[in-house]
């Protein structure tokens, strides 16, 4: 079916008319803070304790705006006769937000939940070089990350939480055993009755 001449123009004008008849809402920013959706992509926060310097976020970033430096440290053996291990220690983690296109790939590929979206958006600078934020600033933004949505009441407990509870119970049992042993040392058994004669004497 051949299109009617001028139908495209009519559709465009219809969109314009619908927009013109809608009520306009003016945001009174900065006097009034905007009510942002919970999954707003404002800035990226870093939870440094979870970072293992695996470099996945830097390798997968299409803009190459993540800069990571690290060094290796030797960890002594956990038990006698064990072997020493080496681990990566994070020295620098920076994101250049003048290059970042907020695609979220770095957050998606992080296998250890070290990167999170924060709704914070007020970080404009007058100098473009100041838009490269180091790990201290990224850590500050972690405290503005909203809590995750509640789990389904019928769902089983996450493995991470179950492991944390098990470790906490084991630590509590160990501390209780240590305290019991210390109390036994502090309160020795009562000495023998001095009125009784020594052994071998009547």
N, CA and C atoms as an extended XYZ file, in Angstrom:
606
Properties=species:S:1:pos:R:3:atomname:S:1:resname:S:1:resid:I:1 pbc="F F F"
N         0.851       -1.196        0.000 N   UNK     1
C         0.000        0.000        0.000 CA  UNK     1
C         0.876        1.232        0.000 C   UNK     1
N         0.645        2.109       -0.933 N   UNK     2
C         1.456        3.327       -1.031 CA  UNK     2
C         1.038        4.310        0.055 C   UNK     2
N         2.045        4.945        0.705 N   UNK     3
C         1.702        5.897        1.765 CA  UNK     3
C         0.991        7.121        1.197 C   UNK     3
N         0.117        7.669        1.988 N   UNK     4
C        -0.602        8.882        1.600 CA  UNK     4
C         0.354       10.057        1.654 C   UNK     4
N         0.418       10.867        0.645 N   UNK     5
C         1.320       12.021        0.677 CA  UNK     5
C         1.023       12.933        1.870 C   UNK     5
N         2.075       13.285        2.574 N   UNK     6
C         1.923       14.160        3.741 CA  UNK     6
C         1.609       13.448        5.038 C   UNK     6
N         1.538       12.077        5.023 N   UNK     7
C         1.213       11.350        6.257 CA  UNK     7
C         2.344       11.466        7.289 C   UNK     7
N         3.588       11.473        6.808 N   UNK     8
C         4.714       11.621        7.734 CA  UNK     8
C         4.685       12.961        8.437 C   UNK     8
N         4.372       14.022        7.686 N   UNK     9
C         4.273       15.349        8.281 CA  UNK     9
C         3.141       15.397        9.314 C   UNK     9
N         2.024       14.735        9.001 N   UNK    10
C         0.887       14.734        9.932 CA  UNK    10
C         1.250       14.013       11.231 C   UNK    10
N         1.981       12.901       11.125 N   UNK    11
C         2.391       12.193       12.329 CA  UNK    11
C         3.313       13.053       13.183 C   UNK    11
N         4.245       13.729       12.531 N   UNK    12
C         5.142       14.604       13.277 CA  UNK    12
C         4.401       15.735       13.978 C   UNK    12
N         3.456       16.332       13.299 N   UNK    13
C         2.679       17.409       13.908 CA  UNK    13
C         1.804       16.882       15.051 C   UNK    13
N         1.337       15.641       14.934 N   UNK    14
C         0.535       15.058       16.010 CA  UNK    14
C         1.366       14.906       17.283 C   UNK    14
N         2.613       14.483       17.123 N   UNK    15
C         3.505       14.390       18.284 CA  UNK    15
C         3.714       15.770       18.898 C   UNK    15
N         3.917       16.769       18.056 N   UNK    16
C         4.106       18.133       18.538 CA  UNK    16
C         2.883       18.624       19.301 C   UNK    16
N         1.693       18.351       18.775 N   UNK    17
C         0.473       18.791       19.438 CA  UNK    17
C         0.277       18.091       20.781 C   UNK    17
N         0.592       16.789       20.834 N   UNK    18
C         0.459       16.080       22.108 CA  UNK    18
C         1.412       16.654       23.146 C   UNK    18
N         2.627       16.977       22.724 N   UNK    19
C         3.600       17.534       23.651 CA  UNK    19
C         3.173       18.928       24.114 C   UNK    19
N         2.601       19.712       23.220 N   UNK    20
C         2.189       21.072       23.575 CA  UNK    20
C         1.056       21.079       24.597 C   UNK    20
N         0.213       20.069       24.573 N   UNK    21
C        -0.938       20.049       25.479 CA  UNK    21
C        -0.609       19.443       26.843 C   UNK    21
N         0.571       18.848       26.994 N   UNK    22
C         0.952       18.288       28.286 CA  UNK    22
C         1.378       19.410       29.237 C   UNK    22
N         1.119       19.174       30.525 N   UNK    23
C         1.508       20.144       31.539 CA  UNK    23
C         3.018       20.076       31.752 C   UNK    23
N         3.670       21.222       31.755 N   UNK    24
C         5.112       21.266       31.957 CA  UNK    24
C         5.414       21.305       33.451 C   UNK    24
N         6.478       20.590       33.844 N   UNK    25
C         6.912       20.542       35.239 CA  UNK    25
C         8.336       21.063       35.296 C   UNK    25
N         8.552       22.096       36.081 N   UNK    26
C         9.879       22.686       36.218 CA  UNK    26
C        10.522       22.174       37.498 C   UNK    26
N        11.688       21.564       37.361 N   UNK    27
C        12.432       21.120       38.534 CA  UNK    27
C        13.127       22.321       39.169 C   UNK    27
N        12.909       22.538       40.460 N   UNK    28
C        13.484       23.683       41.169 CA  UNK    28
C        14.873       23.339       41.716 C   UNK    28
N        15.698       22.759       40.847 N   UNK    29
C        17.069       22.422       41.235 CA  UNK    29
C        17.941       23.673       41.090 C   UNK    29
N        18.860       23.976       41.986 N   UNK    30
C        19.351       23.160       43.123 CA  UNK    30
C        18.643       23.411       44.444 C   UNK    30
N        17.616       24.293       44.465 N   UNK    31
C        16.912       24.537       45.727 CA  UNK    31
C        16.191       23.281       46.200 C   UNK    31
N        15.690       22.492       45.273 N   UNK    32
C        15.014       21.242       45.605 CA  UNK    32
C        15.724       20.099       44.885 C   UNK    32
N        16.152       19.118       45.647 N   UNK    33
C        16.848       17.992       45.055 CA  UNK    33
C        15.874       17.134       44.253 C   UNK    33
N        16.293       16.646       43.100 N   UNK    34
C        15.391       15.821       42.286 CA  UNK    34
C        15.135       14.468       42.933 C   UNK    34
N        13.965       13.925       42.680 N   UNK    35
C        13.607       12.595       43.160 CA  UNK    35
C        14.043       11.592       42.100 C   UNK    35
N        15.224       11.001       42.305 N   UNK    36
C        15.814       10.129       41.299 CA  UNK    36
C        15.334        8.691       41.459 C   UNK    36
N        15.236        7.962       40.361 N   UNK    37
C        14.911        6.525       40.450 CA  UNK    37
C        16.006        5.780       41.206 C   UNK    37
N        15.682        4.660       41.839 N   UNK    38
C        16.682        3.947       42.645 CA  UNK    38
C        17.854        3.414       41.843 C   UNK    38
N        17.681        3.165       40.545 N   UNK    39
C        18.771        2.604       39.734 CA  UNK    39
C        19.426        3.670       38.858 C   UNK    39
N        19.425        4.909       39.331 N   UNK    40
C        20.036        5.996       38.579 CA  UNK    40
C        21.536        5.744       38.409 C   UNK    40
N        22.030        5.976       37.207 N   UNK    41
C        23.465        5.822       36.938 CA  UNK    41
C        24.126        7.191       37.104 C   UNK    41
N        24.489        7.495       38.337 N   UNK    42
C        25.101        8.783       38.596 CA  UNK    42
C        26.620        8.716       38.532 C   UNK    42
N        27.206        7.919       39.399 N   UNK    43
C        28.652        7.785       39.461 CA  UNK    43
C        28.963        6.377       39.957 C   UNK    43
N        30.204        5.937       39.795 N   UNK    44
C        30.597        4.577       40.162 CA  UNK    44
C        31.352        4.612       41.483 C   UNK    44
N        30.878        3.826       42.436 N   UNK    45
C        31.550        3.710       43.725 CA  UNK    45
C        32.386        2.446       43.794 C   UNK    45
N        33.480        2.513       44.557 N   UNK    46
C        34.416        1.385       44.680 CA  UNK    46
C        34.402        0.852       46.102 C   UNK    46
N        34.101       -0.441       46.250 N   UNK    47
C        34.225       -1.131       47.537 CA  UNK    47
C        35.573       -1.837       47.529 C   UNK    47
N        36.574       -1.140       48.036 N   UNK    48
C        37.976       -1.539       47.852 CA  UNK    48
C        38.286       -2.909       48.433 C   UNK    48
N        37.636       -3.279       49.529 N   UNK    49
C        37.936       -4.560       50.175 CA  UNK    49
C        37.627       -5.749       49.269 C   UNK    49
N        36.700       -5.586       48.330 N   UNK    50
C        36.334       -6.695       47.445 CA  UNK    50
C        37.195       -6.772       46.194 C   UNK    50
N        37.988       -5.744       45.929 N   UNK    51
C        38.777       -5.713       44.696 CA  UNK    51
C        39.983       -6.646       44.822 C   UNK    51
N        40.137       -7.543       43.845 N   UNK    52
C        41.271       -8.468       43.822 CA  UNK    52
C        42.265       -8.118       42.721 C   UNK    52
N        42.120       -6.957       42.111 N   UNK    53
C        42.997       -6.501       41.032 CA  UNK    53
C        43.016       -7.519       39.897 C   UNK    53
N        41.854       -8.036       39.547 N   UNK    54
C        41.780       -8.997       38.443 CA  UNK    54
C        41.842       -8.301       37.082 C   UNK    54
N        41.652       -6.972       37.064 N   UNK    55
C        41.781       -6.145       35.853 CA  UNK    55
C        40.668       -6.374       34.840 C   UNK    55
N        39.625       -7.122       35.196 N   UNK    56
C        38.541       -7.358       34.242 CA  UNK    56
C        37.844       -6.063       33.858 C   UNK    56
N        37.606       -5.184       34.838 N   UNK    57
C        36.893       -3.939       34.541 CA  UNK    57
C        37.701       -3.071       33.582 C   UNK    57
N        39.019       -2.984       33.788 N   UNK    58
C        39.861       -2.154       32.921 CA  UNK    58
C        39.951       -2.746       31.514 C   UNK    58
N        40.004       -4.084       31.415 N   UNK    59
C        40.123       -4.708       30.100 CA  UNK    59
C        38.841       -4.602       29.300 C   UNK    59
N        37.688       -4.687       29.977 N   UNK    60
C        36.411       -4.673       29.273 CA  UNK    60
C        35.883       -3.262       29.011 C   UNK    60
N        36.472       -2.252       29.629 N   UNK    61
C        35.985       -0.879       29.456 CA  UNK    61
C        36.193       -0.434       28.009 C   UNK    61
N        35.131       -0.071       27.293 N   UNK    62
C        35.296        0.335       25.888 CA  UNK    62
C        35.979        1.688       25.727 C   UNK    62
N        36.008        2.495       26.779 N   UNK    63
C        36.638        3.816       26.708 CA  UNK    63
C        38.038        3.844       27.308 C   UNK    63
N        38.470        2.757       27.911 N   UNK    64
C        39.783        2.689       28.562 CA  UNK    64
C        39.951        3.845       29.553 C   UNK    64
N        38.952        4.022       30.402 N   UNK    65
C        39.003        5.146       31.348 CA  UNK    65
C        39.261        4.685       32.777 C   UNK    65
N        39.580        3.399       32.974 N   UNK    66
C        39.873        2.878       34.315 CA  UNK    66
C        41.368        2.604       34.403 C   UNK    66
N        41.993        3.159       35.432 N   UNK    67
C        43.441        3.027       35.614 CA  UNK    67
C        43.691        2.289       36.931 C   UNK    67
N        44.426        1.164       36.847 N   UNK    68
C        44.686        0.321       38.014 CA  UNK    68
C        46.180        0.045       38.109 C   UNK    68
N        46.742        0.227       39.302 N   UNK    69
C        48.126       -0.146       39.597 CA  UNK    69
C        48.118       -1.046       40.823 C   UNK    69
N        49.031       -2.017       40.840 N   UNK    70
C        49.086       -2.931       41.977 CA  UNK    70
C        50.502       -3.481       42.111 C   UNK    70
N        50.736       -4.156       43.199 N   UNK    71
C        51.989       -4.880       43.393 CA  UNK    71
C        51.676       -6.196       44.098 C   UNK    71
N        52.635       -7.123       44.059 N   UNK    72
C        52.440       -8.437       44.666 CA  UNK    72
C        53.104       -8.481       46.038 C   UNK    72
N        52.430       -9.139       46.966 N   UNK    73
C        52.971       -9.371       48.299 CA  UNK    73
C        52.924      -10.861       48.602 C   UNK    73
N        53.882      -11.314       49.386 N   UNK    74
C        53.937      -12.718       49.771 CA  UNK    74
C        53.196      -12.898       51.086 C   UNK    74
N        52.281      -13.843       51.090 N   UNK    75
C        51.505      -14.152       52.294 CA  UNK    75
C        52.107      -15.395       52.931 C   UNK    75
N        52.483      -15.320       54.217 N   UNK    76
C        53.080      -16.510       54.851 CA  UNK    76
C        52.089      -17.660       54.913 C   UNK    76
N        52.623      -18.844       55.111 N   UNK    77
C        51.783      -20.045       55.156 CA  UNK    77
C        50.814      -19.969       56.326 C   UNK    77
N        49.593      -20.412       56.088 N   UNK    78
C        48.570      -20.363       57.130 CA  UNK    78
C        48.803      -21.426       58.197 C   UNK    78
N        49.436      -22.524       57.831 N   UNK    79
C        49.680      -23.619       58.775 CA  UNK    79
C        51.138      -24.066       58.640 C   UNK    79
N        51.691      -24.634       59.703 N   UNK    80
C        53.075      -25.130       59.604 CA  UNK    80
C        53.201      -26.170       58.494 C   UNK    80
N        54.261      -26.047       57.723 N   UNK    81
C        54.479      -26.967       56.618 CA  UNK    81
C        53.794      -26.554       55.340 C   UNK    81
N        52.975      -25.505       55.394 N   UNK    82
C        52.296      -25.030       54.193 CA  UNK    82
C        53.235      -24.185       53.343 C   UNK    82
N        52.755      -23.822       52.193 N   UNK    83
C        53.601      -23.018       51.305 CA  UNK    83
C        53.111      -21.574       51.282 C   UNK    83
N        54.031      -20.678       51.020 N   UNK    84
C        53.684      -19.267       50.936 CA  UNK    84
C        52.887      -18.994       49.662 C   UNK    84
N        52.053      -17.978       49.727 N   UNK    85
C        51.257      -17.584       48.573 CA  UNK    85
C        51.511      -16.104       48.281 C   UNK    85
N        51.212      -15.719       47.065 N   UNK    86
C        51.336      -14.309       46.688 CA  UNK    86
C        49.958      -13.768       46.346 C   UNK    86
N        49.751      -12.501       46.644 N   UNK    87
C        48.474      -11.872       46.339 CA  UNK    87
C        48.715      -10.465       45.819 C   UNK    87
N        47.781       -9.982       45.017 N   UNK    88
C        47.859       -8.633       44.473 CA  UNK    88
C        47.327       -7.641       45.492 C   UNK    88
N        48.028       -6.532       45.627 N   UNK    89
C        47.615       -5.453       46.527 CA  UNK    89
C        47.350       -4.215       45.681 C   UNK    89
N        46.186       -3.631       45.857 N   UNK    90
C        45.768       -2.479       45.064 CA  UNK    90
C        46.536       -1.234       45.496 C   UNK    90
N        47.190       -0.586       44.548 N   UNK    91
C        47.881        0.677       44.796 CA  UNK    91
C        47.087        1.870       44.288 C   UNK    91
N        46.473        1.708       43.132 N   UNK    92
C        45.709        2.811       42.551 CA  UNK    92
C        44.507        2.267       41.795 C   UNK    92
N        43.374        2.926       41.985 N   UNK    93
C        42.174        2.634       41.213 CA  UNK    93
C        41.539        3.981       40.906 C   UNK    93
N        41.529        4.365       39.641 N   UNK    94
C        40.999        5.669       39.251 CA  UNK    94
C        40.103        5.507       38.029 C   UNK    94
N        39.095        6.372       37.943 N   UNK    95
C        38.183        6.400       36.798 CA  UNK    95
C        38.148        7.822       36.258 C   UNK    95
N        38.372        7.952       34.955 N   UNK    96
C        38.308        9.252       34.285 CA  UNK    96
C        36.878        9.454       33.786 C   UNK    96
N        36.101       10.252       34.521 N   UNK    97
C        34.701       10.442       34.165 CA  UNK    97
C        34.517       11.410       33.003 C   UNK    97
N        35.595       12.023       32.529 N   UNK    98
C        35.481       12.802       31.297 CA  UNK    98
C        35.444       11.896       30.075 C   UNK    98
N        35.868       10.638       30.231 N   UNK    99
C        35.818        9.658       29.147 CA  UNK    99
C        34.698        8.646       29.329 C   UNK    99
N        34.296        8.397       30.584 N   UNK   100
C        33.305        7.371       30.879 CA  UNK   100
C        31.986        7.672       30.180 C   UNK   100
N        31.387        6.644       29.558 N   UNK   101
C        30.089        6.820       28.908 CA  UNK   101
C        28.976        6.129       29.700 C   UNK   101
N        29.269        5.721       30.949 N   UNK   102
C        28.261        5.208       31.871 CA  UNK   102
C        27.518        3.998       31.299 C   UNK   102
N        28.256        3.137       30.635 N   UNK   103
C        27.640        1.937       30.057 CA  UNK   103
C        27.405        0.863       31.115 C   UNK   103
N        28.180        0.886       32.203 N   UNK   104
C        28.006       -0.092       33.269 CA  UNK   104
C        28.662       -1.427       33.025 C   UNK   104
N        29.470       -1.552       31.972 N   UNK   105
C        30.115       -2.839       31.692 CA  UNK   105
C        31.060       -3.230       32.824 C   UNK   105
N        31.794       -2.271       33.367 N   UNK   106
C        32.743       -2.578       34.438 CA  UNK   106
C        32.029       -3.159       35.658 C   UNK   106
N        30.841       -2.636       35.955 N   UNK   107
C        30.090       -3.129       37.100 CA  UNK   107
C        29.554       -4.529       36.825 C   UNK   107
N        29.120       -4.758       35.583 N   UNK   108
C        28.554       -6.065       35.234 CA  UNK   108
C        29.604       -7.173       35.245 C   UNK   108
N        30.836       -6.860       34.777 N   UNK   109
C        31.839       -7.927       34.648 CA  UNK   109
C        32.614       -8.163       35.941 C   UNK   109
N        32.493       -7.268       36.930 N   UNK   110
C        33.255       -7.446       38.171 CA  UNK   110
C        32.777       -8.703       38.882 C   UNK   110
N        33.640       -9.712       39.053 N   UNK   111
C        33.180      -10.979       39.650 CA  UNK   111
C        33.116      -10.948       41.173 C   UNK   111
N        33.585       -9.868       41.794 N   UNK   112
C        33.671       -9.821       43.253 CA  UNK   112
C        32.863       -8.689       43.871 C   UNK   112
N        31.962       -8.082       43.089 N   UNK   113
C        31.090       -7.009       43.600 CA  UNK   113
C        31.902       -5.900       44.264 C   UNK   113
N        32.852       -5.355       43.507 N   UNK   114
C        33.649       -4.240       44.024 CA  UNK   114
C        33.195       -2.898       43.464 C   UNK   114
N        32.372       -2.883       42.414 N   UNK   115
C        31.905       -1.649       41.792 CA  UNK   115
C        30.387       -1.586       41.847 C   UNK   115
N        29.870       -0.389       42.139 N   UNK   116
C        28.429       -0.211       42.290 CA  UNK   116
C        28.018        1.139       41.706 C   UNK   116
N        26.757        1.213       41.249 N   UNK   117
C        26.195        2.482       40.799 CA  UNK   117
C        25.723        3.289       41.999 C   UNK   117
N        26.098        4.555       42.021 N   UNK   118
C        25.602        5.497       43.018 CA  UNK   118
C        24.768        6.558       42.307 C   UNK   118
N        23.667        7.012       42.912 N   UNK   119
C        22.874        8.067       42.271 CA  UNK   119
C        23.485        9.456       42.389 C   UNK   119
N        24.639        9.571       43.028 N   UNK   120
C        25.287       10.878       43.184 CA  UNK   120
C        25.671       11.436       41.811 C   UNK   120
N        25.315       12.688       41.564 N   UNK   121
C        25.602       13.271       40.254 CA  UNK   121
C        26.234       14.654       40.349 C   UNK   121
N        26.377       15.189       41.520 N   UNK   122
C        26.898       16.550       41.674 CA  UNK   122
C        28.422       16.507       41.843 C   UNK   122
N        29.117       16.257       40.770 N   UNK   123
C        30.577       16.237       40.839 CA  UNK   123
C        31.191       16.963       39.640 C   UNK   123
N        30.508       18.005       39.164 N   UNK   124
C        31.038       18.786       38.049 CA  UNK   124
C        32.303       19.534       38.479 C   UNK   124
N        33.194       19.734       37.546 N   UNK   125
C        34.461       20.427       37.804 CA  UNK   125
C        34.683       21.487       36.730 C   UNK   125
N        35.460       22.489       37.073 N   UNK   126
C        35.802       23.528       36.095 CA  UNK   126
C        36.994       23.124       35.242 C   UNK   126
N        37.762       22.145       35.708 N   UNK   127
C        38.930       21.661       34.973 CA  UNK   127
C        38.709       20.192       34.626 C   UNK   127
N        38.841       19.847       33.363 N   UNK   128
C        38.583       18.468       32.929 CA  UNK   128
C        39.540       17.473       33.574 C   UNK   128
N        40.729       17.907       33.942 N   UNK   129
C        41.689       17.000       34.570 CA  UNK   129
C        41.228       16.571       35.962 C   UNK   129
N        40.364       17.345       36.586 N   UNK   130
C        39.891       17.004       37.922 CA  UNK   130
C        38.746       15.986       37.892 C   UNK   130
N        38.332       15.555       36.694 N   UNK   131
C        37.295       14.535       36.587 CA  UNK   131
C        37.860       13.123       36.676 C   UNK   131
N        39.174       12.995       36.834 N   UNK   132
C        39.775       11.692       37.111 CA  UNK   132
C        39.799       11.512       38.615 C   UNK   132
N        38.941       10.642       39.124 N   UNK   133
C        38.786       10.478       40.563 CA  UNK   133
C        39.502        9.217       41.028 C   UNK   133
N        40.285        9.387       42.088 N   UNK   134
C        41.059        8.283       42.637 CA  UNK   134
C        40.204        7.446       43.587 C   UNK   134
N        40.813        6.390       44.126 N   UNK   135
C        40.048        5.406       44.893 CA  UNK   135
C        39.468        5.984       46.183 C   UNK   135
N        40.114        7.006       46.773 N   UNK   136
C        39.557        7.597       47.991 CA  UNK   136
C        38.203        8.242       47.713 C   UNK   136
N        38.119        8.966       46.588 N   UNK   137
C        36.849        9.595       46.230 CA  UNK   137
C        35.817        8.547       45.831 C   UNK   137
N        36.249        7.529       45.102 N   UNK   138
C        35.330        6.454       44.709 CA  UNK   138
C        34.811        5.715       45.940 C   UNK   138
N        35.652        5.611       46.977 N   UNK   139
C        35.231        4.953       48.217 CA  UNK   139
C        34.178        5.794       48.932 C   UNK   139
N        34.325        7.118       48.912 N   UNK   140
C        33.331        7.993       49.549 CA  UNK   140
C        31.957        7.807       48.914 C   UNK   140
N        31.914        7.593       47.603 N   UNK   141
C        30.640        7.435       46.920 CA  UNK   141
C        29.976        6.105       47.257 C   UNK   141
N        30.715        5.158       47.817 N   UNK   142
C        30.106        3.878       48.180 CA  UNK   142
C        29.007        4.065       49.210 C   UNK   142
N        29.153        5.068       50.074 N   UNK   143
C        28.173        5.258       51.146 CA  UNK   143
C        26.882        5.885       50.629 C   UNK   143
N        26.851        6.300       49.362 N   UNK   144
C        25.607        6.817       48.771 CA  UNK   144
C        24.908        5.765       47.914 C   UNK   144
N        25.484        4.578       47.832 N   UNK   145
C        24.871        3.506       47.040 CA  UNK   145
C        23.625        3.005       47.769 C   UNK   145
N        22.465        2.963       47.110 N   UNK   146
C        21.257        2.480       47.798 CA  UNK   146
C        21.336        0.997       48.099 C   UNK   146
N        20.598        0.592       49.110 N   UNK   147
C        20.571       -0.824       49.487 CA  UNK   147
C        19.916       -1.638       48.372 C   UNK   147
N        20.329       -2.885       48.183 N   UNK   148
C        19.704       -3.717       47.147 CA  UNK   148
C        18.257       -4.013       47.497 C   UNK   148
N        17.443       -4.342       46.504 N   UNK   149
C        16.038       -4.663       46.801 CA  UNK   149
C        15.928       -5.900       47.680 C   UNK   149
N        14.861       -5.960       48.425 N   UNK   150
C        14.658       -7.086       49.351 CA  UNK   150
C        14.500       -8.390       48.575 C   UNK   150
N        14.969       -9.465       49.187 N   UNK   151
C        14.865      -10.778       48.569 CA  UNK   151
C        13.430      -11.298       48.675 C   UNK   151
N        13.114      -12.234       47.832 N   UNK   152
C        11.821      -12.909       47.902 CA  UNK   152
C        11.730      -13.650       49.246 C   UNK   152
N        10.648      -13.437       50.010 N   UNK   153
C        10.563      -14.100       51.328 CA  UNK   153
C        10.705      -15.614       51.245 C   UNK   153
N        10.319      -16.210       50.139 N   UNK   154
C        10.409      -17.658       50.022 CA  UNK   154
C        11.749      -18.152       49.515 C   UNK   154
N        12.661      -17.228       49.183 N   UNK   155
C        13.957      -17.639       48.633 CA  UNK   155
C        14.864      -18.149       49.742 C   UNK   155
N        15.792      -19.030       49.371 N   UNK   156
C        16.740      -19.538       50.354 CA  UNK   156
C        17.789      -18.481       50.663 C   UNK   156
N        18.426      -18.631       51.792 N   UNK   157
C        19.424      -17.657       52.230 CA  UNK   157
C        20.616      -17.657       51.273 C   UNK   157
N        21.116      -16.476       50.876 N   UNK   158
C        22.277      -16.439       49.977 CA  UNK   158
C        23.472      -17.173       50.574 C   UNK   158
N        24.273      -17.788       49.703 N   UNK   159
C        25.421      -18.564       50.173 CA  UNK   159
C        26.416      -17.693       50.932 C   UNK   159
N        26.579      -16.435       50.497 N   UNK   160
C        27.532      -15.559       51.165 CA  UNK   160
C        27.112      -15.290       52.607 C   UNK   160
N        25.799      -15.035       52.813 N   UNK   161
C        25.315      -14.756       54.168 CA  UNK   161
C        25.393      -16.007       55.031 C   UNK   161
N        25.054      -17.161       54.455 N   UNK   162
C        25.144      -18.413       55.213 CA  UNK   162
C        26.586      -18.685       55.635 C   UNK   162
N        27.547      -18.435       54.732 N   UNK   163
C        28.956      -18.642       55.068 CA  UNK   163
C        29.404      -17.670       56.151 C   UNK   163
N        28.923      -16.424       56.082 N   UNK   164
C        29.287      -15.431       57.096 CA  UNK   164
C        28.721      -15.816       58.458 C   UNK   164
N        27.465      -16.319       58.494 N   UNK   165
C        26.877      -16.759       59.756 CA  UNK   165
C        27.656      -17.943       60.339 C   UNK   165
N        28.051      -18.882       59.465 N   UNK   166
C        28.795      -20.052       59.930 CA  UNK   166
C        30.149      -19.639       60.516 C   UNK   166
N        30.823      -18.693       59.826 N   UNK   167
C        32.117      -18.214       60.327 CA  UNK   167
C        31.950      -17.482       61.650 C   UNK   167
N        30.881      -16.691       61.785 N   UNK   168
C        30.642      -15.965       63.033 CA  UNK   168
C        30.356      -16.931       64.176 C   UNK   168
N        29.573      -17.983       63.918 N   UNK   169
C        29.286      -18.972       64.958 CA  UNK   169
C        30.559      -19.717       65.377 C   UNK   169
N        31.406      -20.046       64.407 N   UNK   170
C        32.661      -20.733       64.724 CA  UNK   170
C        33.568      -19.848       65.571 C   UNK   170
N        33.630      -18.543       65.212 N   UNK   171
C        34.455      -17.617       65.981 CA  UNK   171
C        33.914      -17.460       67.398 C   UNK   171
N        32.589      -17.384       67.535 N   UNK   172
C        31.991      -17.243       68.861 CA  UNK   172
C        32.277      -18.477       69.718 C   UNK   172
N        32.220      -19.680       69.107 N   UNK   173
C        32.504      -20.905       69.856 CA  UNK   173
C        33.968      -20.947       70.302 C   UNK   173
N        34.872      -20.501       69.425 N   UNK   174
C        36.299      -20.467       69.772 CA  UNK   174
C        36.556      -19.501       70.913 C   UNK   174
N        35.943      -18.312       70.854 N   UNK   175
C        36.126      -17.332       71.925 CA  UNK   175
C        35.557      -17.839       73.243 C   UNK   175
N        34.418      -18.539       73.192 N   UNK   176
C        33.838      -19.091       74.416 CA  UNK   176
C        34.755      -20.138       75.028 C   UNK   176
N        35.372      -20.966       74.188 N   UNK   177
C        36.292      -21.983       74.692 CA  UNK   177
C        37.525      -21.343       75.331 C   UNK   177
N        38.039      -20.279       74.704 N   UNK   178
C        39.212      -19.584       75.262 CA  UNK   178
C        38.866      -18.952       76.601 C   UNK   178
N        37.694      -18.333       76.692 N   UNK   179
C        37.284      -17.713       77.955 CA  UNK   179
C        37.093      -18.753       79.045 C   UNK   179
N        36.555      -19.915       78.693 N   UNK   180
C        36.378      -20.976       79.683 CA  UNK   180
C        37.728      -21.481       80.189 C   UNK   180
N        38.692      -21.617       79.266 N   UNK   181
C        40.025      -22.072       79.678 CA  UNK   181
C        40.694      -21.039       80.570 C   UNK   181
N        40.532      -19.758       80.263 N   UNK   182
C        41.134      -18.716       81.097 CA  UNK   182
C        40.499      -18.667       82.479 C   UNK   182
N        39.185      -18.879       82.558 N   UNK   183
C        38.523      -18.872       83.868 CA  UNK   183
C        38.964      -20.062       84.709 C   UNK   183
N        39.234      -21.220       84.052 N   UNK   184
C        39.726      -22.382       84.796 CA  UNK   184
C        41.110      -22.124       85.364 C   UNK   184
N        41.968      -21.419       84.625 N   UNK   185
C        43.304      -21.093       85.111 CA  UNK   185
C        43.248      -20.065       86.229 C   UNK   185
N        42.302      -19.141       86.142 N   UNK   186
C        42.201      -18.093       87.162 CA  UNK   186
C        41.621      -18.624       88.467 C   UNK   186
N        40.795      -19.691       88.440 N   UNK   187
C        40.162      -20.266       89.632 CA  UNK   187
C        40.625      -21.713       89.811 C   UNK   187
N        41.840      -21.939       90.396 N   UNK   188
C        42.314      -23.322       90.579 CA  UNK   188
C        41.481      -24.044       91.634 C   UNK   188
N        41.608      -25.377       91.686 N   UNK   189
C        40.850      -26.190       92.650 CA  UNK   189
C        41.277      -25.841       94.073 C   UNK   189
N        40.361      -25.998       95.047 N   UNK   190
C        40.660      -25.693       96.454 CA  UNK   190
C        41.784      -26.599       96.950 C   UNK   190
N        42.730      -26.058       97.751 N   UNK   191
C        43.811      -26.918       98.284 CA  UNK   191
C        43.258      -27.945       99.269 C   UNK   191
N        44.070      -28.952       99.552 N   UNK   192
C        43.636      -30.013      100.466 CA  UNK   192
C        43.446      -29.465      101.893 C   UNK   192
N        42.615      -30.125      102.666 N   UNK   193
C        42.315      -29.688      104.038 CA  UNK   193
C        43.577      -29.824      104.902 C   UNK   193
N        44.065      -28.714      105.504 N   UNK   194
C        45.329      -28.811      106.280 CA  UNK   194
C        45.185      -29.629      107.549 C   UNK   194
N        43.968      -29.901      108.032 N   UNK   195
C        43.801      -30.683      109.267 CA  UNK   195
C        44.052      -32.167      109.045 C   UNK   195
N        44.002      -32.628      107.777 N   UNK   196
C        44.225      -34.048      107.530 CA  UNK   196
C        45.717      -34.335      107.538 C   UNK   196
N        46.109      -35.475      108.061 N   UNK   197
C        47.545      -35.787      108.089 CA  UNK   197
C        48.052      -36.152      106.705 C   UNK   197
N        49.328      -35.938      106.466 N   UNK   198
C        49.876      -36.315      105.160 CA  UNK   198
C        49.759      -37.807      104.925 C   UNK   198
N        49.914      -38.177      103.674 N   UNK   199
C        49.833      -39.583      103.334 CA  UNK   199
C        50.959      -40.365      104.017 C   UNK   199
N        50.643      -41.563      104.473 N   UNK   200
C        51.646      -42.411      105.139 CA  UNK   200
C        51.701      -42.193      106.622 C   UNK   200
N        50.993      -41.195      107.159 N   UNK   201
C        50.964      -40.940      108.617 CA  UNK   201
C        49.551      -41.125      109.095 C   UNK   201
N        49.416      -41.587      110.320 N   UNK   202
C        48.111      -41.790      110.908 CA  UNK   202
C        47.879      -40.777      112.007 C   UNK   202
